Amino acid sequence: MTYTEHFYLIEDGHGRWTIRHQITDIVAGTILRTAGGFRLKNEHARTMGNFESIDACLEGLYAVV
């Protein structure tokens, strides 16, 4: 299973997305567009890192799930 099979995104306004699990539909985190790229936060709103792309954020989240 890859991150694209595990998660999907819902746009939550300008520069913000909610990440949800494909099977359970539970919130897995959020992505925020920043001046330096994309900030990934987990389901507890803790920053997990800054990434160059949304795909890189999802890969980073998938690596810790």
mmCIF file of the N, C-alpha and C atoms, coordinates in Angstrom:
data_MODEL
# 
_entry.id   MODEL 
# 
loop_
_atom_site.group_PDB 
_atom_site.id 
_atom_site.type_symbol 
_atom_site.label_atom_id 
_atom_site.label_alt_id 
_atom_site.label_comp_id 
_atom_site.label_asym_id 
_atom_site.label_entity_id 
_atom_site.label_seq_id 
_atom_site.pdbx_PDB_ins_code 
_atom_site.Cartn_x 
_atom_site.Cartn_y 
_atom_site.Cartn_z 
_atom_site.occupancy 
_atom_site.B_iso_or_equiv 
_atom_site.pdbx_formal_charge 
_atom_site.auth_seq_id 
_atom_site.auth_comp_id 
_atom_site.auth_asym_id 
_atom_site.auth_atom_id 
_atom_site.pdbx_PDB_model_num 
ATOM 1   N N  . MET A 1 1  ? 0.842   -1.183 0.000  1.00 0.00 ? 1  MET A N  1 
ATOM 2   C CA . MET A 1 1  ? 0.000   0.000  0.000  1.00 0.00 ? 1  MET A CA 1 
ATOM 3   C C  . MET A 1 1  ? 0.886   1.244  0.000  1.00 0.00 ? 1  MET A C  1 
ATOM 4   N N  . THR A 1 2  ? 0.523   2.223  -0.793 1.00 0.00 ? 2  THR A N  1 
ATOM 5   C CA . THR A 1 2  ? 1.268   3.475  -0.860 1.00 0.00 ? 2  THR A CA 1 
ATOM 6   C C  . THR A 1 2  ? 0.478   4.586  -0.186 1.00 0.00 ? 2  THR A C  1 
ATOM 7   N N  . TYR A 1 3  ? 1.110   5.725  -0.012 1.00 0.00 ? 3  TYR A N  1 
ATOM 8   C CA . TYR A 1 3  ? 0.425   6.837  0.648  1.00 0.00 ? 3  TYR A CA 1 
ATOM 9   C C  . TYR A 1 3  ? -0.808  7.281  -0.123 1.00 0.00 ? 3  TYR A C  1 
ATOM 10  N N  . THR A 1 4  ? -0.811  7.147  -1.458 1.00 0.00 ? 4  THR A N  1 
ATOM 11  C CA . THR A 1 4  ? -1.987  7.553  -2.234 1.00 0.00 ? 4  THR A CA 1 
ATOM 12  C C  . THR A 1 4  ? -3.154  6.600  -2.016 1.00 0.00 ? 4  THR A C  1 
ATOM 13  N N  . GLU A 1 5  ? -2.885  5.376  -1.634 1.00 0.00 ? 5  GLU A N  1 
ATOM 14  C CA . GLU A 1 5  ? -3.945  4.422  -1.320 1.00 0.00 ? 5  GLU A CA 1 
ATOM 15  C C  . GLU A 1 5  ? -4.388  4.553  0.139  1.00 0.00 ? 5  GLU A C  1 
ATOM 16  N N  . HIS A 1 6  ? -3.570  5.181  0.952  1.00 0.00 ? 6  HIS A N  1 
ATOM 17  C CA . HIS A 1 6  ? -3.812  5.277  2.386  1.00 0.00 ? 6  HIS A CA 1 
ATOM 18  C C  . HIS A 1 6  ? -4.520  6.571  2.788  1.00 0.00 ? 6  HIS A C  1 
ATOM 19  N N  . PHE A 1 7  ? -4.268  7.684  2.086  1.00 0.00 ? 7  PHE A N  1 
ATOM 20  C CA . PHE A 1 7  ? -4.796  8.998  2.451  1.00 0.00 ? 7  PHE A CA 1 
ATOM 21  C C  . PHE A 1 7  ? -5.497  9.675  1.280  1.00 0.00 ? 7  PHE A C  1 
ATOM 22  N N  . TYR A 1 8  ? -6.365  10.622 1.613  1.00 0.00 ? 8  TYR A N  1 
ATOM 23  C CA . TYR A 1 8  ? -6.903  11.537 0.609  1.00 0.00 ? 8  TYR A CA 1 
ATOM 24  C C  . TYR A 1 8  ? -6.998  12.924 1.229  1.00 0.00 ? 8  TYR A C  1 
ATOM 25  N N  . LEU A 1 9  ? -7.067  13.945 0.374  1.00 0.00 ? 9  LEU A N  1 
ATOM 26  C CA . LEU A 1 9  ? -7.058  15.337 0.823  1.00 0.00 ? 9  LEU A CA 1 
ATOM 27  C C  . LEU A 1 9  ? -8.410  15.985 0.610  1.00 0.00 ? 9  LEU A C  1 
ATOM 28  N N  . ILE A 1 10 ? -8.753  16.886 1.527  1.00 0.00 ? 10 ILE A N  1 
ATOM 29  C CA . ILE A 1 10 ? -9.930  17.741 1.388  1.00 0.00 ? 10 ILE A CA 1 
ATOM 30  C C  . ILE A 1 10 ? -9.436  19.172 1.512  1.00 0.00 ? 10 ILE A C  1 
ATOM 31  N N  . GLU A 1 11 ? -9.737  19.994 0.511  1.00 0.00 ? 11 GLU A N  1 
ATOM 32  C CA . GLU A 1 11 ? -9.314  21.389 0.572  1.00 0.00 ? 11 GLU A CA 1 
ATOM 33  C C  . GLU A 1 11 ? -10.129 22.110 1.635  1.00 0.00 ? 11 GLU A C  1 
ATOM 34  N N  . ASP A 1 12 ? -9.418  22.832 2.514  1.00 0.00 ? 12 ASP A N  1 
ATOM 35  C CA . ASP A 1 12 ? -10.031 23.524 3.647  1.00 0.00 ? 12 ASP A CA 1 
ATOM 36  C C  . ASP A 1 12 ? -9.843  25.029 3.545  1.00 0.00 ? 12 ASP A C  1 
ATOM 37  N N  . GLY A 1 13 ? -9.840  25.549 2.356  1.00 0.00 ? 13 GLY A N  1 
ATOM 38  C CA . GLY A 1 13 ? -9.610  26.977 2.168  1.00 0.00 ? 13 GLY A CA 1 
ATOM 39  C C  . GLY A 1 13 ? -8.282  27.211 1.494  1.00 0.00 ? 13 GLY A C  1 
ATOM 40  N N  . HIS A 1 14 ? -7.966  28.460 1.322  1.00 0.00 ? 14 HIS A N  1 
ATOM 41  C CA . HIS A 1 14 ? -6.761  28.836 0.600  1.00 0.00 ? 14 HIS A CA 1 
ATOM 42  C C  . HIS A 1 14 ? -5.496  28.356 1.316  1.00 0.00 ? 14 HIS A C  1 
ATOM 43  N N  . GLY A 1 15 ? -4.778  27.434 0.672  1.00 0.00 ? 15 GLY A N  1 
ATOM 44  C CA . GLY A 1 15 ? -3.503  26.974 1.202  1.00 0.00 ? 15 GLY A CA 1 
ATOM 45  C C  . GLY A 1 15 ? -3.584  26.032 2.384  1.00 0.00 ? 15 GLY A C  1 
ATOM 46  N N  . ARG A 1 16 ? -4.718  25.363 2.555  1.00 0.00 ? 16 ARG A N  1 
ATOM 47  C CA . ARG A 1 16 ? -4.874  24.444 3.689  1.00 0.00 ? 16 ARG A CA 1 
ATOM 48  C C  . ARG A 1 16 ? -5.669  23.212 3.244  1.00 0.00 ? 16 ARG A C  1 
ATOM 49  N N  . TRP A 1 17 ? -5.175  22.034 3.637  1.00 0.00 ? 17 TRP A N  1 
ATOM 50  C CA . TRP A 1 17 ? -5.829  20.778 3.310  1.00 0.00 ? 17 TRP A CA 1 
ATOM 51  C C  . TRP A 1 17 ? -5.909  19.900 4.559  1.00 0.00 ? 17 TRP A C  1 
ATOM 52  N N  . THR A 1 18 ? -6.981  19.157 4.669  1.00 0.00 ? 18 THR A N  1 
ATOM 53  C CA . THR A 1 18 ? -7.125  18.139 5.710  1.00 0.00 ? 18 THR A CA 1 
ATOM 54  C C  . THR A 1 18 ? -6.800  16.799 5.079  1.00 0.00 ? 18 THR A C  1 
ATOM 55  N N  . ILE A 1 19 ? -6.013  16.002 5.782  1.00 0.00 ? 19 ILE A N  1 
ATOM 56  C CA . ILE A 1 19 ? -5.639  14.662 5.321  1.00 0.00 ? 19 ILE A CA 1 
ATOM 57  C C  . ILE A 1 19 ? -6.511  13.666 6.071  1.00 0.00 ? 19 ILE A C  1 
ATOM 58  N N  . ARG A 1 20 ? -7.142  12.765 5.334  1.00 0.00 ? 20 ARG A N  1 
ATOM 59  C CA . ARG A 1 20 ? -8.001  11.750 5.958  1.00 0.00 ? 20 ARG A CA 1 
ATOM 60  C C  . ARG A 1 20 ? -7.553  10.361 5.506  1.00 0.00 ? 20 ARG A C  1 
ATOM 61  N N  . HIS A 1 21 ? -7.768  9.369  6.365  1.00 0.00 ? 21 HIS A N  1 
ATOM 62  C CA . HIS A 1 21 ? -7.487  7.977  6.024  1.00 0.00 ? 21 HIS A CA 1 
ATOM 63  C C  . HIS A 1 21 ? -8.544  7.493  5.027  1.00 0.00 ? 21 HIS A C  1 
ATOM 64  N N  . GLN A 1 22 ? -8.115  6.801  3.998  1.00 0.00 ? 22 GLN A N  1 
ATOM 65  C CA . GLN A 1 22 ? -9.032  6.292  2.965  1.00 0.00 ? 22 GLN A CA 1 
ATOM 66  C C  . GLN A 1 22 ? -10.076 5.338  3.541  1.00 0.00 ? 22 GLN A C  1 
ATOM 67  N N  . ILE A 1 23 ? -9.668  4.414  4.369  1.00 0.00 ? 23 ILE A N  1 
ATOM 68  C CA . ILE A 1 23 ? -10.569 3.363  4.831  1.00 0.00 ? 23 ILE A CA 1 
ATOM 69  C C  . ILE A 1 23 ? -11.435 3.815  6.000  1.00 0.00 ? 23 ILE A C  1 
ATOM 70  N N  . THR A 1 24 ? -10.827 4.455  6.999  1.00 0.00 ? 24 THR A N  1 
ATOM 71  C CA . THR A 1 24 ? -11.561 4.816  8.214  1.00 0.00 ? 24 THR A CA 1 
ATOM 72  C C  . THR A 1 24 ? -12.181 6.205  8.157  1.00 0.00 ? 24 THR A C  1 
ATOM 73  N N  . ASP A 1 25 ? -11.728 7.057  7.255  1.00 0.00 ? 25 ASP A N  1 
ATOM 74  C CA . ASP A 1 25 ? -12.172 8.444  7.113  1.00 0.00 ? 25 ASP A CA 1 
ATOM 75  C C  . ASP A 1 25 ? -11.825 9.299  8.337  1.00 0.00 ? 25 ASP A C  1 
ATOM 76  N N  . ILE A 1 26 ? -10.881 8.846  9.149  1.00 0.00 ? 26 ILE A N  1 
ATOM 77  C CA . ILE A 1 26 ? -10.424 9.590  10.320 1.00 0.00 ? 26 ILE A CA 1 
ATOM 78  C C  . ILE A 1 26 ? -9.379  10.608 9.887  1.00 0.00 ? 26 ILE A C  1 
ATOM 79  N N  . VAL A 1 27 ? -9.398  11.785 10.516 1.00 0.00 ? 27 VAL A N  1 
ATOM 80  C CA . VAL A 1 27 ? -8.406  12.824 10.209 1.00 0.00 ? 27 VAL A CA 1 
ATOM 81  C C  . VAL A 1 27 ? -7.018  12.338 10.594 1.00 0.00 ? 27 VAL A C  1 
ATOM 82  N N  . ALA A 1 28 ? -6.075  12.468 9.652  1.00 0.00 ? 28 ALA A N  1 
ATOM 83  C CA . ALA A 1 28 ? -4.698  12.042 9.891  1.00 0.00 ? 28 ALA A CA 1 
ATOM 84  C C  . ALA A 1 28 ? -3.772  13.233 10.076 1.00 0.00 ? 28 ALA A C  1 
ATOM 85  N N  . GLY A 1 29 ? -4.224  14.434 9.673  1.00 0.00 ? 29 GLY A N  1 
ATOM 86  C CA . GLY A 1 29 ? -3.392  15.617 9.807  1.00 0.00 ? 29 GLY A CA 1 
ATOM 87  C C  . GLY A 1 29 ? -3.846  16.724 8.890  1.00 0.00 ? 29 GLY A C  1 
ATOM 88  N N  . THR A 1 30 ? -2.997  17.746 8.784  1.00 0.00 ? 30 THR A N  1 
ATOM 89  C CA . THR A 1 30 ? -3.271  18.875 7.901  1.00 0.00 ? 30 THR A CA 1 
ATOM 90  C C  . THR A 1 30 ? -2.000  19.288 7.184  1.00 0.00 ? 30 THR A C  1 
ATOM 91  N N  . ILE A 1 31 ? -2.187  19.953 6.056  1.00 0.00 ? 31 ILE A N  1 
ATOM 92  C CA . ILE A 1 31 ? -1.085  20.537 5.304  1.00 0.00 ? 31 ILE A CA 1 
ATOM 93  C C  . ILE A 1 31 ? -1.394  22.016 5.145  1.00 0.00 ? 31 ILE A C  1 
ATOM 94  N N  . LEU A 1 32 ? -0.398  22.844 5.425  1.00 0.00 ? 32 LEU A N  1 
ATOM 95  C CA . LEU A 1 32 ? -0.533  24.291 5.279  1.00 0.00 ? 32 LEU A CA 1 
ATOM 96  C C  . LEU A 1 32 ? 0.513   24.792 4.298  1.00 0.00 ? 32 LEU A C  1 
ATOM 97  N N  . ARG A 1 33 ? 0.109   25.612 3.345  1.00 0.00 ? 33 ARG A N  1 
ATOM 98  C CA . ARG A 1 33 ? 1.070   26.217 2.425  1.00 0.00 ? 33 ARG A CA 1 
ATOM 99  C C  . ARG A 1 33 ? 1.719   27.399 3.145  1.00 0.00 ? 33 ARG A C  1 
ATOM 100 N N  . THR A 1 34 ? 3.045   27.451 3.126  1.00 0.00 ? 34 THR A N  1 
ATOM 101 C CA . THR A 1 34 ? 3.792   28.539 3.753  1.00 0.00 ? 34 THR A CA 1 
ATOM 102 C C  . THR A 1 34 ? 4.744   29.132 2.723  1.00 0.00 ? 34 THR A C  1 
ATOM 103 N N  . ALA A 1 35 ? 5.379   30.207 3.095  1.00 0.00 ? 35 ALA A N  1 
ATOM 104 C CA . ALA A 1 35 ? 6.358   30.829 2.197  1.00 0.00 ? 35 ALA A CA 1 
ATOM 105 C C  . ALA A 1 35 ? 7.524   29.890 1.907  1.00 0.00 ? 35 ALA A C  1 
ATOM 106 N N  . GLY A 1 36 ? 7.812   28.975 2.835  1.00 0.00 ? 36 GLY A N  1 
ATOM 107 C CA . GLY A 1 36 ? 8.929   28.052 2.683  1.00 0.00 ? 36 GLY A CA 1 
ATOM 108 C C  . GLY A 1 36 ? 8.552   26.685 2.159  1.00 0.00 ? 36 GLY A C  1 
ATOM 109 N N  . GLY A 1 37 ? 7.320   26.490 1.719  1.00 0.00 ? 37 GLY A N  1 
ATOM 110 C CA . GLY A 1 37 ? 6.893   25.185 1.223  1.00 0.00 ? 37 GLY A CA 1 
ATOM 111 C C  . GLY A 1 37 ? 5.575   24.771 1.851  1.00 0.00 ? 37 GLY A C  1 
ATOM 112 N N  . PHE A 1 38 ? 5.508   23.529 2.312  1.00 0.00 ? 38 PHE A N  1 
ATOM 113 C CA . PHE A 1 38 ? 4.286   22.987 2.886  1.00 0.00 ? 38 PHE A CA 1 
ATOM 114 C C  . PHE A 1 38 ? 4.586   22.424 4.270  1.00 0.00 ? 38 PHE A C  1 
ATOM 115 N N  . ARG A 1 39 ? 3.808   22.831 5.259  1.00 0.00 ? 39 ARG A N  1 
ATOM 116 C CA . ARG A 1 39 ? 3.987   22.367 6.641  1.00 0.00 ? 39 ARG A CA 1 
ATOM 117 C C  . ARG A 1 39 ? 2.992   21.252 6.914  1.00 0.00 ? 39 ARG A C  1 
ATOM 118 N N  . LEU A 1 40 ? 3.511   20.117 7.377  1.00 0.00 ? 40 LEU A N  1 
ATOM 119 C CA . LEU A 1 40 ? 2.694   18.968 7.728  1.00 0.00 ? 40 LEU A CA 1 
ATOM 120 C C  . LEU A 1 40 ? 2.482   18.940 9.232  1.00 0.00 ? 40 LEU A C  1 
ATOM 121 N N  . LYS A 1 41 ? 1.213   18.820 9.635  1.00 0.00 ? 41 LYS A N  1 
ATOM 122 C CA . LYS A 1 41 ? 0.876   18.675 11.055 1.00 0.00 ? 41 LYS A CA 1 
ATOM 123 C C  . LYS A 1 41 ? 0.108   17.374 11.225 1.00 0.00 ? 41 LYS A C  1 
ATOM 124 N N  . ASN A 1 42 ? 0.343   16.697 12.338 1.00 0.00 ? 42 ASN A N  1 
ATOM 125 C CA . ASN A 1 42 ? -0.361  15.443 12.585 1.00 0.00 ? 42 ASN A CA 1 
ATOM 126 C C  . ASN A 1 42 ? -1.767  15.713 13.101 1.00 0.00 ? 42 ASN A C  1 
ATOM 127 N N  . GLU A 1 43 ? -2.486  14.670 13.468 1.00 0.00 ? 43 GLU A N  1 
ATOM 128 C CA . GLU A 1 43 ? -3.868  14.811 13.917 1.00 0.00 ? 43 GLU A CA 1 
ATOM 129 C C  . GLU A 1 43 ? -3.998  15.558 15.241 1.00 0.00 ? 43 GLU A C  1 
ATOM 130 N N  . HIS A 1 44 ? -2.894  15.754 15.940 1.00 0.00 ? 44 HIS A N  1 
ATOM 131 C CA . HIS A 1 44 ? -2.880  16.496 17.207 1.00 0.00 ? 44 HIS A CA 1 
ATOM 132 C C  . HIS A 1 44 ? -2.350  17.922 17.020 1.00 0.00 ? 44 HIS A C  1 
ATOM 133 N N  . ALA A 1 45 ? -2.241  18.353 15.767 1.00 0.00 ? 45 ALA A N  1 
ATOM 134 C CA . ALA A 1 45 ? -1.778  19.694 15.382 1.00 0.00 ? 45 ALA A CA 1 
ATOM 135 C C  . ALA A 1 45 ? -0.313  19.951 15.714 1.00 0.00 ? 45 ALA A C  1 
ATOM 136 N N  . ARG A 1 46 ? 0.467   18.894 15.845 1.00 0.00 ? 46 ARG A N  1 
ATOM 137 C CA . ARG A 1 46 ? 1.913   19.035 16.062 1.00 0.00 ? 46 ARG A CA 1 
ATOM 138 C C  . ARG A 1 46 ? 2.626   19.011 14.719 1.00 0.00 ? 46 ARG A C  1 
ATOM 139 N N  . THR A 1 47 ? 3.510   19.968 14.512 1.00 0.00 ? 47 THR A N  1 
ATOM 140 C CA . THR A 1 47 ? 4.253   20.039 13.261 1.00 0.00 ? 47 THR A CA 1 
ATOM 141 C C  . THR A 1 47 ? 5.178   18.837 13.120 1.00 0.00 ? 47 THR A C  1 
ATOM 142 N N  . MET A 1 48 ? 5.087   18.180 11.969 1.00 0.00 ? 48 MET A N  1 
ATOM 143 C CA . MET A 1 48 ? 5.925   17.020 11.673 1.00 0.00 ? 48 MET A CA 1 
ATOM 144 C C  . MET A 1 48 ? 7.064   17.376 10.729 1.00 0.00 ? 48 MET A C  1 
ATOM 145 N N  . GLY A 1 49 ? 6.988   18.559 10.117 1.00 0.00 ? 49 GLY A N  1 
ATOM 146 C CA . GLY A 1 49 ? 8.064   18.982 9.238  1.00 0.00 ? 49 GLY A CA 1 
ATOM 147 C C  . GLY A 1 49 ? 7.568   19.892 8.142  1.00 0.00 ? 49 GLY A C  1 
ATOM 148 N N  . ASN A 1 50 ? 8.514   20.464 7.428  1.00 0.00 ? 50 ASN A N  1 
ATOM 149 C CA . ASN A 1 50 ? 8.239   21.306 6.270  1.00 0.00 ? 50 ASN A CA 1 
ATOM 150 C C  . ASN A 1 50 ? 8.777   20.585 5.044  1.00 0.00 ? 50 ASN A C  1 
ATOM 151 N N  . PHE A 1 51 ? 7.990   20.578 3.986  1.00 0.00 ? 51 PHE A N  1 
ATOM 152 C CA . PHE A 1 51 ? 8.316   19.808 2.795  1.00 0.00 ? 51 PHE A CA 1 
ATOM 153 C C  . PHE A 1 51 ? 8.186   20.679 1.547  1.00 0.00 ? 51 PHE A C  1 
ATOM 154 N N  . GLU A 1 52 ? 8.795   20.217 0.462  1.00 0.00 ? 52 GLU A N  1 
ATOM 155 C CA . GLU A 1 52 ? 8.785   20.960 -0.800 1.00 0.00 ? 52 GLU A CA 1 
ATOM 156 C C  . GLU A 1 52 ? 7.477   20.807 -1.559 1.00 0.00 ? 52 GLU A C  1 
ATOM 157 N N  . SER A 1 53 ? 6.733   19.740 -1.295 1.00 0.00 ? 53 SER A N  1 
ATOM 158 C CA . SER A 1 53 ? 5.501   19.493 -2.044 1.00 0.00 ? 53 SER A CA 1 
ATOM 159 C C  . SER A 1 53 ? 4.472   18.788 -1.163 1.00 0.00 ? 53 SER A C  1 
ATOM 160 N N  . ILE A 1 54 ? 3.249   18.768 -1.645 1.00 0.00 ? 54 ILE A N  1 
ATOM 161 C CA . ILE A 1 54 ? 2.192   18.039 -0.939 1.00 0.00 ? 54 ILE A CA 1 
ATOM 162 C C  . ILE A 1 54 ? 2.494   16.545 -0.965 1.00 0.00 ? 54 ILE A C  1 
ATOM 163 N N  . ASP A 1 55 ? 2.977   16.041 -2.095 1.00 0.00 ? 55 ASP A N  1 
ATOM 164 C CA . ASP A 1 55 ? 3.344   14.622 -2.183 1.00 0.00 ? 55 ASP A CA 1 
ATOM 165 C C  . ASP A 1 55 ? 4.393   14.258 -1.142 1.00 0.00 ? 55 ASP A C  1 
ATOM 166 N N  . ALA A 1 56 ? 5.375   15.122 -0.965 1.00 0.00 ? 56 ALA A N  1 
ATOM 167 C CA . ALA A 1 56 ? 6.419   14.862 0.032  1.00 0.00 ? 56 ALA A CA 1 
ATOM 168 C C  . ALA A 1 56 ? 5.833   14.851 1.453  1.00 0.00 ? 56 ALA A C  1 
ATOM 169 N N  . CYS A 1 57 ? 4.858   15.717 1.713  1.00 0.00 ? 57 CYS A N  1 
ATOM 170 C CA . CYS A 1 57 ? 4.172   15.710 3.020  1.00 0.00 ? 57 CYS A CA 1 
ATOM 171 C C  . CYS A 1 57 ? 3.492   14.368 3.260  1.00 0.00 ? 57 CYS A C  1 
ATOM 172 N N  . LEU A 1 58 ? 2.760   13.898 2.258  1.00 0.00 ? 58 LEU A N  1 
ATOM 173 C CA . LEU A 1 58 ? 2.032   12.637 2.405  1.00 0.00 ? 58 LEU A CA 1 
ATOM 174 C C  . LEU A 1 58 ? 2.985   11.459 2.560  1.00 0.00 ? 58 LEU A C  1 
ATOM 175 N N  . GLU A 1 59 ? 4.093   11.485 1.848  1.00 0.00 ? 59 GLU A N  1 
ATOM 176 C CA . GLU A 1 59 ? 5.107   10.453 2.019  1.00 0.00 ? 59 GLU A CA 1 
ATOM 177 C C  . GLU A 1 59 ? 5.670   10.474 3.434  1.00 0.00 ? 59 GLU A C  1 
ATOM 178 N N  . GLY A 1 60 ? 5.919   11.682 3.973  1.00 0.00 ? 60 GLY A N  1 
ATOM 179 C CA . GLY A 1 60 ? 6.416   11.815 5.338  1.00 0.00 ? 60 GLY A CA 1 
ATOM 180 C C  . GLY A 1 60 ? 5.432   11.305 6.359  1.00 0.00 ? 60 GLY A C  1 
ATOM 181 N N  . LEU A 1 61 ? 4.158   11.589 6.160  1.00 0.00 ? 61 LEU A N  1 
ATOM 182 C CA . LEU A 1 61 ? 3.123   11.088 7.071  1.00 0.00 ? 61 LEU A CA 1 
ATOM 183 C C  . LEU A 1 61 ? 3.012   9.575  6.984  1.00 0.00 ? 61 LEU A C  1 
ATOM 184 N N  . TYR A 1 62 ? 3.031   9.056  5.779  1.00 0.00 ? 62 TYR A N  1 
ATOM 185 C CA . TYR A 1 62 ? 2.931   7.611  5.570  1.00 0.00 ? 62 TYR A CA 1 
ATOM 186 C C  . TYR A 1 62 ? 4.090   6.862  6.228  1.00 0.00 ? 62 TYR A C  1 
ATOM 187 N N  . ALA A 1 63 ? 5.257   7.483  6.241  1.00 0.00 ? 63 ALA A N  1 
ATOM 188 C CA . ALA A 1 63 ? 6.438   6.844  6.825  1.00 0.00 ? 63 ALA A CA 1 
ATOM 189 C C  . ALA A 1 63 ? 6.303   6.619  8.335  1.00 0.00 ? 63 ALA A C  1 
ATOM 190 N N  . VAL A 1 64 ? 5.475   7.430  8.991  1.00 0.00 ? 64 VAL A N  1 
ATOM 191 C CA . VAL A 1 64 ? 5.331   7.279  10.449 1.00 0.00 ? 64 VAL A CA 1 
ATOM 192 C C  . VAL A 1 64 ? 4.041   6.586  10.863 1.00 0.00 ? 64 VAL A C  1 
ATOM 193 N N  . VAL A 1 65 ? 3.161   6.301  9.906  1.00 0.00 ? 65 VAL A N  1 
ATOM 194 C CA . VAL A 1 65 ? 1.893   5.629  10.235 1.00 0.00 ? 65 VAL A CA 1 
ATOM 195 C C  . VAL A 1 65 ? 2.111   4.151  10.395 1.00 0.00 ? 65 VAL A C  1 
# 
